[in-house]
Amino acid sequence: MKGSKYMITTNKNDFIAYFQIINQLNAKSVLDIGMFLKSAGCVSRQACGLEIPGHVILDGIDLFPSIHIPVYEKIYNHIFLDENIPKRRYDLAILLNLWNHVPTERTIQLWLKALTCSTCILGNLEETLYFTKQGIPLNYQLIESGSTKYTLIKNQL
């Protein structure tokens, strides 16, 4: 499915990890690379009985802007196109399931950008291990939700 035209998220574990990490970190600003809520078909900041508080700045990078749905302009504070990644610091960057839907080179670029603009990163274990094998030192904590493994990276860059 590598390089598919659109990301569709149906894994309940992804929902739980997404919402719980935002809330557990008490993140005030989040950069959602790939716009998880869009890929999940959410029409608000709520899912699976979990919620992102309204005071949290939730910015998204839309990797599939050709699919425009106006409700996401209300869910996200700012929506950036892939090439217009913002220049600011976020408490948390989220990169879930990019590896399977975005070409490898672009996924690498997005991860490197997240490493430069966020304090923490929530990602998939497979992607995190790829970067550690490339010699990028990542201080991460393994998180399991059901049978799915994620990493919470405490950014030191």
C-alpha positions, 0 to 999 in steps of 0.5 A: 500500500506504499504511496497510496493516494490517501490514508485511511485509519481504522485501527482503534489502537491508533485512536487510543494512542493519539488521544491519550498521549496528547492528554497525558503529556498535557500538550498545549500545541500539537503538530499532526503530520498527515492529519490523523483525524481526517484520515480517521473520518472524525468530524470533531476532536472526539473519538472512542470516548476521548477528546482533545480539549479546545484550548490545545493548538492542533495544527495539521499538515495535509498530505492529501489536500486534493481531498478537501473537507471543510469541517477540518478547518474547524477541527484544526487551528491551522492546516498547512500544505505539505510544502509549507510546514510551519516554523514554530516549536510544538509540544508534540508532533504526531506521525502515525502510519506514514510509512505505509501511505507516503513514499519513503523519501517523503516520510524521512523528510517529515520525520526529520522536520518533526525532530526539529520542531517538536519536544516529543514525537508519537510515532510507529515503532517500525519508523522509529527503529528505522531512524535508530538504525540510521544512526540517529540517536532517539530517546524513546519509550515503547508504548503498546495499545492492544497489539500495536506498538508505538514510540514516544520520543523525547526529542534531544535535537 
